[in-house]
Amino acid sequence: MGRELRDHPVTAADAGRALGPGQFLRWAWGQLTSMRTALALLFLLALATIPGSMIPQRSASPISVLDFKRDNPFWDGILEPLGFYDVYTSPAFSAVYLLLFVSLIGCILPRIGKYATAVRKPPPALPARIDRLPASASARTDATTENALDAGEAWLRSRRYRTRRSADGVSAERGYSREAGNLVFHLSLIAMLIGMAWSNLLGYHGSVVVVEGRGFANVITQYDDFTAGALVDTDRLEAFDLDVTEFRATFETGEVQRGAARQFDADVTVTDATGTRDVLLTVNEPVLTSGGTQVNLIGHGYAPTFTVRDGNGDVAFSGPVVFLPQDGNFSSVGVVKVPDARPQRLAFEAFFFPTAVLDETGPHSVFPDALNPEVYLNAWSGPPAVETGRPESVYTLNTAGLAPVPGDGGEVLRARMLPGAGFTLPDGLGSISFDGWQRWVKLQVSETPGNAMTLISLAVGLAGLSVSLFVRPRRLFVRVTDGEATAGGLDRADAATGLEDEVAGLLASVAPAGHNGVAPGGAEEESR
């Protein structure tokens, strides 16, 4: 029976049949809290983050998910049913996360108790045969046993050994902090998981595009995209306002790295519970509000300004329109929607080129700064649409119910405009003018209350890991009987060095130099 049990490991099903409910629960708890299980769960958690880092996530960027689904219909049919767009909020990921958390706690708590017991214990007693230790040496000494052991004990304590004195020898041990560092590392890992869970449950993040000269209020309706933890009350976000007074962007104009970014910063005015203040917002220096909300500058672009008059001569639209950059030279695309135009509603698809060049390849931008801005557009018109209340993207045009406005010769109307230029649409549809341009900035607003705890835990964990890697637990022993001193030692960790040197140093402290293995001169003469 014993051989059969050893050759066939007990499974959960076998344990359930062989043990009672209480015993089975204890067995399952032992399996869950084993270090092997904790490592397996940690590997699964790391494995689960791979698709989350490669595939767009709804929690981070819903627009990127929509773009990916549109561009990859085949993969979308596979990934959507499997929940790969919501990896970090999936039940499977949460289950692994919680099991790892419980497993680590179950692993560490018993080890803390054992470590506390081990720290209170004195070093082990002298072994019967010191000469059988991995490193040992013997020497004759003229000192009395008491004096020799006093010298040996003093030598050991000077090297931070804890000692245990007996009548004929001294036992010493050091390296207790190795296990302490290991425990600190694992406790920090638990604290880091708590901090991450704290941020995920009570934190939020969102992004908003703000045109230069305009502002943003921290209410959920102002966000372009917003993700909040399960315990966040979105009606009680920290009350603050942020106005973008001016945004500056400079680029390299020399031959080397021409067009490379050199400076992005914005003058902003923040109004929160402490009052109003002016702040310089840069890429690497976010704004912190009085309530701990962080505002980061994560992007920028151009917002051309248009004025559209409808067929009745009324101004149906006037203002800046956010265009999205498509390349490093900020060639940008955008849509001007004029649903209130009458008698026909109007819409325009447009390209903005900051430094425009028209050649055989077509219009394009050759530099990211607005040195020679131009707009190229086409126009659409159609009967007024019924308001459905459904939200739609401001960056794309739904052409349902619209038709291209014809130009000369029946071709689709295309126009090229410089700042200050405009043109009249045919058939009395109205007119459009390109009044100029402004810049816009993209802000990320986030509140992650567990970040400080996570960062501190990470730093403490690294310190604990360093201690556990570099501290070498070691035991040394010395016995003095009848003028014969024997010292030995052993390491309790692999890859430790210097054991022989310390054994020799301990022996030298007990049997002073000149006596190691050599009898005193007087004794030599008597022996002869």
C-alpha positions in Angstrom: 0.0 0.0 0.0 2.8 2.4 0.9 4.5 1.8 -2.5 1.2 2.3 -4.3 0.7 5.7 -2.6 4.2 6.8 -3.4 3.9 5.8 -7.0 0.5 7.4 -7.6 0.2 10.9 -6.2 -3.1 11.7 -4.4 -5.5 13.8 -6.6 -8.2 16.2 -5.4 -10.8 13.5 -6.4 -9.0 10.8 -4.4 -8.6 13.1 -1.4 -12.3 13.9 -1.6 -13.3 10.2 -1.5 -10.7 9.2 1.1 -11.1 12.1 3.5 -14.0 13.6 5.4 -15.2 17.2 4.6 -13.1 18.8 7.3 -10.0 16.8 6.4 -10.6 17.5 2.7 -10.8 21.3 3.4 -7.5 21.1 5.3 -5.9 19.2 2.5 -7.2 21.8 -0.1 -6.0 24.6 2.1 -2.5 23.0 2.3 -2.4 22.7 -1.5 -3.5 26.3 -2.0 -1.0 27.7 0.4 2.0 25.8 -0.8 4.8 27.7 -2.4 4.4 25.6 -5.6 0.8 26.8 -6.0 1.7 30.4 -5.3 4.4 30.3 -8.0 2.0 28.6 -10.4 -0.6 31.3 -9.8 2.0 34.0 -10.2 2.9 32.5 -13.6 -0.7 32.3 -14.6 -1.2 36.0 -13.7 1.8 37.0 -15.7 0.6 34.9 -18.6 -2.8 36.5 -18.5 -1.3 40.0 -18.8 0.3 39.1 -22.2 -3.0 39.4 -24.3 -3.9 42.4 -22.2 -0.7 44.2 -23.3 -1.0 43.1 -27.0 -4.8 43.5 -27.6 -6.6 46.9 -27.0 -8.6 46.9 -23.8 -12.0 48.6 -23.3 -11.0 49.8 -19.9 -8.0 51.7 -21.3 -9.1 52.8 -24.8 -12.6 52.0 -26.1 -11.9 53.8 -29.3 -8.8 51.6 -30.0 -11.0 48.5 -29.4 -13.5 49.7 -32.0 -10.7 50.4 -34.5 -9.2 47.0 -33.9 -12.5 45.3 -34.4 -13.1 47.2 -37.6 -9.7 46.4 -39.0 -9.5 42.8 -37.9 -13.0 41.2 -38.3 -11.6 37.6 -38.4 -9.7 38.0 -35.1 -12.6 39.9 -33.6 -14.9 36.9 -34.1 -12.4 34.9 -32.0 -11.4 37.4 -29.4 -14.8 38.9 -28.5 -16.4 35.6 -27.3 -13.3 34.8 -25.3 -13.3 38.2 -23.6 -9.9 39.3 -24.7 -11.0 43.0 -24.8 -11.7 42.9 -21.1 -8.8 40.8 -19.8 -8.2 42.7 -16.5 -11.8 42.8 -15.5 -12.7 39.2 -16.5 -13.8 36.7 -13.9 -10.9 34.4 -14.7 -8.3 37.1 -14.1 -10.0 38.2 -10.9 -10.1 34.6 -9.7 -6.4 34.1 -10.3 -5.7 37.4 -8.6 -7.7 36.5 -5.5 -6.3 33.0 -5.3 -2.8 34.3 -5.5 -3.6 36.8 -2.8 -5.0 34.1 -0.5 -2.1 31.7 -1.4 0.5 34.2 -0.5 -1.1 35.0 2.8 -1.4 31.3 3.6 2.3 30.8 2.7 3.6 33.7 4.7 1.8 33.7 8.0 3.1 30.3 9.1 6.6 31.3 8.0 6.4 34.4 10.1 5.6 32.3 13.2 8.4 30.0 12.5 10.8 32.8 11.9 9.8 34.5 15.2 10.5 31.2 17.0 13.8 30.8 15.3 14.9 34.3 16.1 14.2 33.7 19.8 16.2 30.5 19.9 19.9 30.6 20.7 22.4 29.2 18.2 22.6 25.4 18.1 24.7 23.4 20.5 28.2 22.4 19.7 28.3 19.3 17.4 30.1 16.3 18.7 32.6 16.2 15.8 33.5 19.7 14.6 36.1 18.2 12.3 33.4 16.6 10.2 31.9 20.0 9.2 32.5 21.3 5.6 35.3 23.5 6.8 37.4 22.8 9.9 40.9 23.3 11.3 42.7 22.6 14.6 45.6 24.2 16.4 47.4 24.1 19.8 47.0 27.0 22.2 48.7 28.0 25.4 45.8 30.0 26.6 43.4 28.7 29.2 40.1 27.4 28.0 38.3 30.4 29.5 40.6 33.0 28.0 40.6 31.3 24.6 36.8 31.1 24.5 36.6 34.8 25.6 38.8 35.8 22.7 36.8 33.6 20.2 33.5 35.0 21.4 34.7 38.5 21.1 35.9 37.8 17.5 32.5 36.3 16.6 30.5 39.2 18.0 32.7 41.7 16.2 31.5 40.1 13.0 27.8 40.3 14.1 27.4 36.6 15.1 25.0 35.6 17.8 26.8 33.4 20.2 26.0 30.5 22.6 28.7 29.8 25.3 29.2 26.4 26.8 31.9 25.1 29.1 34.2 23.9 26.4 33.2 25.9 23.3 31.2 28.6 21.5 28.5 28.2 18.9 27.7 31.1 16.7 25.2 31.9 13.9 24.5 34.9 11.7 22.3 35.6 8.7 18.9 35.8 10.4 18.0 38.8 8.3 18.0 36.6 5.1 14.7 35.1 6.0 13.5 38.5 7.2 14.2 39.9 3.8 12.4 37.1 2.2 9.4 37.6 4.3 9.5 41.4 3.7 9.6 40.7 0.0 6.5 38.5 0.1 4.6 40.8 2.5 5.4 43.7 0.1 4.0 41.7 -2.7 0.8 41.3 -0.8 0.7 45.0 0.0 1.3 45.8 -3.7 -1.6 43.6 -4.7 -3.8 45.4 -2.1 -2.6 48.8 -3.5 -3.5 47.7 -7.0 -6.9 46.5 -5.9 -7.5 49.7 -4.0 -6.7 51.7 -7.2 -8.9 49.5 -9.4 -11.9 49.6 -7.0 -11.8 53.2 -5.8 -9.9 54.8 -8.7 -10.8 56.1 -12.1 -9.2 57.5 -15.2 -10.4 59.3 -18.3 -9.3 61.5 -21.1 -10.5 64.7 -22.6 -9.5 66.9 -25.5 -9.4 70.6 -24.7 -8.9 73.3 -27.4 -6.5 76.1 -26.5 -8.4 78.9 -24.8 -11.1 76.6 -23.4 -11.5 74.6 -20.2 -12.6 71.4 -18.6 -14.7 70.6 -15.5 -14.3 67.3 -13.7 -17.8 65.9 -14.3 -18.4 62.7 -16.1 -20.3 64.3 -19.0 -17.1 66.2 -20.0 -15.0 63.2 -20.6 -14.3 61.7 -24.1 -13.8 58.3 -22.4 -14.0 57.3 -18.8 -13.3 54.2 -16.8 -14.1 53.9 -13.1 -13.7 51.3 -10.4 -16.7 49.4 -9.1 -16.9 51.4 -5.9 -16.5 54.9 -7.5 -19.5 57.2 -7.2 -19.3 59.1 -10.5 -21.7 61.7 -9.2 -19.2 62.7 -6.5 -15.9 63.2 -8.4 -13.6 65.8 -7.0 -14.8 69.3 -8.0 -12.2 71.2 -10.0 -11.9 73.2 -13.2 -8.9 73.4 -15.5 -8.6 76.1 -18.3 -5.9 75.7 -21.0 -4.7 79.3 -21.5 -2.0 78.6 -24.0 -0.2 75.6 -25.5 3.3 75.7 -26.9 5.0 73.2 -29.2 8.4 73.5 -30.7 10.2 71.2 -33.1 13.8 70.7 -34.4 14.4 72.8 -37.5 18.0 71.7 -38.1 19.0 69.0 -40.6 19.7 66.5 -37.9 16.4 65.1 -36.4 14.4 67.7 -38.3 10.8 67.7 -37.0 11.7 66.0 -33.7 9.7 67.2 -30.7 11.7 69.6 -28.5 9.1 71.2 -26.1 5.5 70.6 -25.3 3.9 72.6 -22.4 0.7 74.4 -21.5 -0.2 77.3 -19.3 -3.2 76.2 -17.3 -5.4 77.7 -14.6 -6.6 75.2 -12.0 -9.5 76.0 -9.6 -10.1 73.5 -6.8 -10.9 73.5 -3.1 -7.8 75.5 -2.3 -8.5 78.3 -4.8 -7.3 79.3 -8.2 -3.7 79.1 -9.3 -1.7 79.2 -12.6 0.4 76.1 -13.3 2.8 75.0 -16.1 1.7 71.6 -17.4 4.4 69.6 -19.2 4.6 66.0 -20.4 6.6 64.7 -17.4 5.2 67.1 -14.7 1.5 66.5 -14.1 -0.8 68.8 -12.2 -2.1 67.5 -8.8 -5.3 68.9 -7.4 -6.0 69.4 -3.7 -8.0 66.2 -3.7 -5.2 64.0 -5.2 -6.5 63.9 -8.8 -3.7 63.9 -11.3 -3.9 65.6 -14.7 -1.3 64.5 -17.3 -0.6 66.0 -20.7 -0.5 63.0 -23.1 -1.2 64.4 -26.6 -1.8 67.4 -28.8 -2.8 68.4 -32.3 -4.5 71.0 -34.4 -8.1 72.4 -34.4 -8.9 74.4 -37.6 -11.5 77.0 -37.2 -14.4 77.2 -39.6 -17.5 79.2 -40.2 -20.4 77.6 -42.1 -23.4 79.5 -43.4 -26.4 77.5 -44.6 -28.6 78.1 -47.6 -30.7 80.7 -45.7 -27.6 82.8 -45.0 -27.6 82.0 -41.3 -24.4 81.0 -39.4 -25.1 77.3 -38.8 -21.6 76.5 -37.3 -18.6 78.5 -36.1 -15.6 77.4 -34.1 -12.7 75.1 -33.9 -12.9 71.4 -34.9 -10.5 68.8 -33.4 -8.5 67.0 -36.2 -6.6 63.8 -35.4 -2.9 63.5 -36.5 -2.2 60.7 -38.9 1.6 60.9 -39.1 4.7 62.4 -37.5 4.3 65.6 -39.6 0.8 66.1 -38.1 -1.2 65.6 -41.3 -4.6 65.5 -39.7 -8.1 64.5 -40.6 -11.4 65.7 -39.2 -15.1 66.1 -39.8 -17.2 69.3 -39.7 -20.8 68.4 -39.0 -23.5 71.0 -39.5 -26.8 69.2 -38.7 -28.7 72.5 -38.1 -28.1 73.9 -41.6 -31.2 74.6 -43.6 -32.8 73.8 -46.0 -30.2 71.0 -46.3 -27.9 69.8 -43.6 -24.2 69.9 -44.4 -21.1 68.0 -43.5 -17.5 68.2 -44.6 -14.6 65.7 -44.6 -11.3 67.6 -44.4 -7.5 67.2 -44.2 -5.3 69.7 -42.4 -1.7 70.0 -43.4 0.4 72.2 -41.0 3.2 72.7 -43.6 1.4 71.8 -46.8 3.1 70.7 -50.0 1.3 69.7 -53.2 3.4 67.5 -55.6 3.0 64.4 -57.7 2.2 62.3 -54.6 -0.7 64.6 -53.7 -1.0 67.0 -50.8 0.9 66.3 -47.6 2.7 67.9 -44.7 6.5 68.1 -44.6 6.9 69.5 -41.1 4.8 69.2 -37.9 4.7 73.0 -37.1 2.1 75.2 -38.8 4.4 77.0 -41.2 2.2 76.8 -44.3 -1.2 75.5 -43.2 -3.8 74.4 -45.7 -7.1 72.6 -45.6 -8.4 70.2 -48.3 -12.1 69.1 -48.0 -15.1 67.8 -49.7 -18.7 68.5 -48.9 -21.9 66.4 -48.3 -25.5 67.5 -48.1 -28.8 65.9 -47.3 -32.3 66.5 -45.9 -32.5 67.3 -42.2 -32.2 64.1 -40.1 -34.5 63.1 -37.2 -32.7 63.4 -33.8 -32.4 59.9 -32.3 -30.3 60.8 -29.2 -27.8 58.2 -30.0 -24.2 59.3 -29.5 -21.8 59.2 -32.5 -18.2 59.9 -33.0 -17.2 63.4 -33.7 -14.2 62.2 -35.7 -16.0 60.1 -38.3 -18.9 60.9 -40.7 -21.9 58.7 -41.1 -22.9 59.4 -44.7 -26.3 57.7 -44.4 -28.9 60.1 -45.9 -26.1 62.3 -47.3 -24.9 62.7 -50.9 -21.6 64.3 -52.1 -22.0 67.9 -53.2 -21.2 68.0 -57.0 -18.5 70.3 -58.4 -17.6 71.3 -61.8 -18.3 68.8 -64.6 -20.4 66.7 -62.2 -17.4 65.5 -60.3 -17.4 65.4 -56.5 -16.6 68.9 -55.1 -13.1 69.2 -53.7 -11.7 72.4 -52.3 -8.3 73.7 -51.2 -8.2 76.6 -48.7 -5.6 78.8 -47.0 -6.4 80.5 -43.7 -8.9 83.3 -44.2 -10.2 81.8 -47.5 -13.7 80.4 -48.2 -16.0 79.4 -51.0 -19.7 79.2 -51.8 -21.3 75.8 -52.2 -23.3 75.3 -55.4 -27.1 75.0 -55.6 -27.6 77.6 -52.9 -26.4 75.2 -50.2 -24.4 77.8 -48.3 -20.7 78.6 -47.8 -17.7 77.6 -45.7 -14.6 79.6 -44.7 -11.3 78.5 -43.1 -10.8 81.2 -40.5 -7.5 79.9 -38.9 -6.3 77.3 -36.5 -5.8 76.6 -32.8 -4.0 73.8 -31.0 -5.7 71.2 -28.8 -4.3 69.1 -25.9 -5.3 65.7 -24.7 -5.5 65.4 -20.9 -5.6 62.3 -18.9 -7.4 62.8 -15.6 -6.9 60.0 -13.0 -7.3 59.2 -9.4 -5.5 56.2 -8.2 -5.5 56.2 -4.3 -3.5 53.0 -4.1 -0.5 54.2 -6.1 1.5 55.4 -3.2 1.0 52.1 -1.4 2.0 50.2 -4.5 5.1 52.3 -5.0 6.2 52.1 -1.4 5.6 48.3 -1.4 7.6 47.9 -4.5 10.6 49.8 -3.0 10.4 47.9 0.3 10.0 44.6 -1.6 13.1 45.3 -3.7 15.0 46.1 -0.5 13.8 42.8 1.1 14.8 40.9 -2.0 18.2 42.4 -2.0 18.7 41.4 1.7 17.6 37.8 1.0 20.0 37.6 -2.0 23.1 39.0 -0.4 22.9 38.0 3.2 24.8 34.7 3.8 23.5 32.6 6.8 26.5 30.9 8.4 27.3 28.9 11.5 30.7 28.7 13.2 31.8 26.5 16.1 34.9 26.4 18.2 35.9 23.9 21.0 38.9 24.2 23.3 39.9 21.1 25.4 43.3 20.3 26.9 45.1 23.0 24.9 43.6 21.8 21.6 41.4 24.2 19.7 39.1 23.0 16.9 37.1 25.4 14.7 34.6 24.6 12.0 31.7 26.0 10.1 29.0 25.5 7.5 27.0 27.7 5.2 23.2 27.5 5.1 22.9 28.9 1.6 24.4 27.9 -1.7 27.0 29.9 -3.5 28.4 31.4 -0.3 32.2 32.0 -0.2 34.7 32.8 2.4 33.8 30.0 4.9 37.4 28.7 5.1 38.7 32.2 5.8 36.3 32.8 8.6 37.1 29.4 10.2 40.8 30.3 10.0 40.1 33.7 11.5 38.1 32.2 14.4 40.9 29.6 15.0 43.5 32.4 15.0 41.6 34.3 17.6 41.6 31.3 19.9 45.0 30.0 19.1 47.2 33.1 18.3 49.4 33.3 15.2 52.5 31.1 15.5 50.7 28.3 17.3 48.4 27.0 14.6 49.5 23.4 14.1 53.0 24.1 15.6 53.9 23.5 19.2 55.6 26.3 21.1 59.3 26.4 21.0 59.7 25.2 24.6 57.5 22.2 24.0 59.4 21.4 20.8 62.7 21.4 22.8 61.2 19.2 25.5 59.9 16.8 22.9 63.3 16.5 21.4 
